[in-house]
Amino acid sequence: MEFDLLAEFGKVYGDTEGVREYFSPGRVNLIGEHTDYNGGHVFPCALTIGTYGVARKRDDDKIRFYSANIKDADVVEVSLKDLSYDKAYNWANYPLGVVWAFGEDRGKSLDSGFEMAIWGNIPNGSGLSSSASLEVLTGTILCDLYGFDDLTMTDLALIGQYSENNFNGMNCGIMDQFAVAMGKKDCAIFLDTSDLSFEYANIKLPDAKIVITNSKVKHSLVNSEYNTRRSECATALKQLQSVCDIETLGDLDEETFEANKSVITDEKCRNRAKHAVYENRRTLRAVEALKSNDITTFGKLMNESHVSLRDDYETSCQECDILAEEAWKIDGVIGSRITGGGFGGCTVSIVKNEAVDTFKDTLGRIYKEKTGIDPEFYVVDIGDGAHRIR
């Protein structure tokens, strides 16, 4: 860890007696965007950057949260008797929502409070799932401190999603929390979000690296059009169900969609559904290509994904379009696309080893010329899911 969180905990709470330490990763999605709430497939992996936590139980009913990432931060204190959302709590609503969801969704109320401190190295607003990382971190802490041994990591993912949907008002799918909870070193997760069946796919890239580029355009999905996209997909699905025997948009292939899309009366809703259907099929083909070591096809499908997110789903932005489209022109770039919820954040690229430095230099220069912003680059490793460190 780059930061001594244990020492910081001692400064804030007086001592470090009885504390336990934890880690929860961020995630990047290689392909399969906005398919997780449409019953489709996704292909994310956990990263080695993430959120660290130090925590211990208290003898009273107080919960105390502290973030070492916020300069001159105050401790947020909440009583177990009042687990309600408060805008003034800011970031602490995410761990608080998990505490609430443990009781509300699983009937597991805490018998005493706890105090925790966090520090993370996921860039804020980057679309690499800092919120899901914090949610699953909190769930991991609660299970360990309070002995909720019957809950699995899949349960923690579902509790994190439940809290974000119902406590923080963000209608996200399951992908982020699932990737954070179930991550495995050097593997991506091929997840069918309709039933949570999954398999690990070993990412064998001996001649290439995964490079994340941060546009430095921050987004807040709760205040963005994310929830609107989900509503538009629901409208399209309902109209398609009048002529197709389907439960989700993920049940459709491209041919069936094209034959029946005219029943979707609103053009925007039709475009949203088109992305959901085509992106799901792209993801299936991309995973098969990877299994066959056909990284070129995988890269082409990544590029197609970005175009669909730009044109049909409209969740890209000018800055991320520049990053992806300029990346396509650089020799050695196998594929590049926006990743995450959209409206800013990061692109993910697969770049040949010998081209990584040129990629960073060239794309950094062009992006600065066009936007005035210096992007950040992270050559990432794939790591394990949330766990106790010691």
Secondary structure as the mmCIF struct_conf table of DSSP 4:
data_model
#
loop_
_struct_conf.conf_type_id
_struct_conf.id
_struct_conf.beg_label_comp_id
_struct_conf.beg_label_asym_id
_struct_conf.beg_label_seq_id
_struct_conf.end_label_comp_id
_struct_conf.end_label_asym_id
_struct_conf.end_label_seq_id
BEND BEND1 PHE A 3 PHE A 3
HELX_RH_AL_P HELX_RH_AL_P1 LEU A 5 TYR A 13
BEND BEND2 GLY A 14 GLY A 14
TURN_TY1_P TURN_TY1_P1 GLU A 17 GLY A 18
STRN STRN1 ARG A 20 ASN A 29
BEND BEND3 LEU A 30 ILE A 31
BEND BEND4 HIS A 34 HIS A 34
HELX_RH_3T_P HELX_RH_3T_P1 ASP A 36 ASN A 38
TURN_TY1_P TURN_TY1_P2 GLY A 39 GLY A 39
STRN STRN2 HIS A 41 VAL A 42
STRN STRN3 PRO A 44 LYS A 57
BEND BEND5 ASP A 59 ASP A 61
STRN STRN4 LYS A 62 SER A 67
TURN_TY1_P TURN_TY1_P3 ALA A 68 ASN A 69
BEND BEND6 ILE A 70 ILE A 70
TURN_TY1_P TURN_TY1_P4 LYS A 71 ASP A 72
HELX_LH_PP_P HELX_LH_PP_P1 ALA A 73 VAL A 75
STRN STRN5 VAL A 76 SER A 79
TURN_TY1_P TURN_TY1_P5 LEU A 80 LYS A 81
HELX_RH_3T_P HELX_RH_3T_P2 LYS A 87 ALA A 92
HELX_RH_AL_P HELX_RH_AL_P2 ASN A 93 ARG A 106
BEND BEND7 ASP A 111 SER A 112
STRN STRN6 PHE A 114 GLY A 120
BEND BEND8 ILE A 122 ILE A 122
HELX_LH_PP_P HELX_LH_PP_P2 PRO A 123 PRO A 123
TURN_TY1_P TURN_TY1_P6 ASN A 124 GLY A 125
BEND BEND9 SER A 126 LEU A 128
HELX_RH_AL_P HELX_RH_AL_P3 SER A 130 TYR A 146
TURN_TY1_P TURN_TY1_P7 GLY A 147 GLY A 147
TURN_TY1_P TURN_TY1_P8 ASP A 149 ASP A 150
HELX_RH_AL_P HELX_RH_AL_P4 MET A 153 ASN A 166
TURN_TY1_P TURN_TY1_P9 PHE A 167 PHE A 167
BEND BEND10 ASN A 168 ASN A 168
BEND BEND11 ILE A 174 ILE A 174
HELX_RH_AL_P HELX_RH_AL_P5 MET A 175 MET A 182
STRN STRN7 LYS A 184 LYS A 184
TURN_TY1_P TURN_TY1_P10 LYS A 185 ASP A 186
STRN STRN8 CYS A 187 ASP A 192
TURN_TY1_P TURN_TY1_P11 THR A 193 LEU A 196
STRN STRN9 SER A 197 ASN A 202
TURN_TY1_P TURN_TY1_P12 PRO A 206 ASP A 207
STRN STRN10 ALA A 208 ASN A 214
HELX_RH_3T_P HELX_RH_3T_P3 LEU A 221 ASN A 223
TURN_TY1_P TURN_TY1_P13 SER A 224 GLU A 225
HELX_RH_AL_P HELX_RH_AL_P6 TYR A 226 LEU A 240
TURN_TY1_P TURN_TY1_P14 GLN A 241 VAL A 243
BEND BEND12 CYS A 244 CYS A 244
BEND BEND13 GLU A 247 THR A 248
HELX_RH_3T_P HELX_RH_3T_P4 LEU A 249 ASP A 251
HELX_RH_AL_P HELX_RH_AL_P7 GLU A 254 ASN A 260
HELX_RH_3T_P HELX_RH_3T_P5 LYS A 261 VAL A 263
BEND BEND14 ASP A 266 ASP A 266
HELX_RH_AL_P HELX_RH_AL_P8 GLU A 267 LYS A 291
TURN_TY1_P TURN_TY1_P15 SER A 292 ASN A 293
HELX_RH_AL_P HELX_RH_AL_P9 ILE A 295 ASP A 311
TURN_TY1_P TURN_TY1_P16 ASP A 312 ASP A 312
BEND BEND15 TYR A 313 TYR A 313
HELX_RH_AL_P HELX_RH_AL_P10 GLN A 318 TRP A 328
TURN_TY1_P TURN_TY1_P17 LYS A 329 LYS A 329
BEND BEND16 ILE A 330 ILE A 330
TURN_TY1_P TURN_TY1_P18 ASP A 331 GLY A 332
STRN STRN11 VAL A 333 THR A 339
BEND BEND17 GLY A 340 GLY A 341
BEND BEND18 PHE A 343 GLY A 345
STRN STRN12 CYS A 346 LYS A 352
HELX_RH_3T_P HELX_RH_3T_P6 ASN A 353 ALA A 355
HELX_RH_AL_P HELX_RH_AL_P11 VAL A 356 THR A 371
BEND BEND19 GLY A 372 GLY A 372
STRN STRN13 GLU A 376 VAL A 379
STRN STRN14 ILE A 382 ILE A 382
BEND BEND20 ALA A 386 ALA A 386
STRN STRN15 HIS A 387 ARG A 388
#
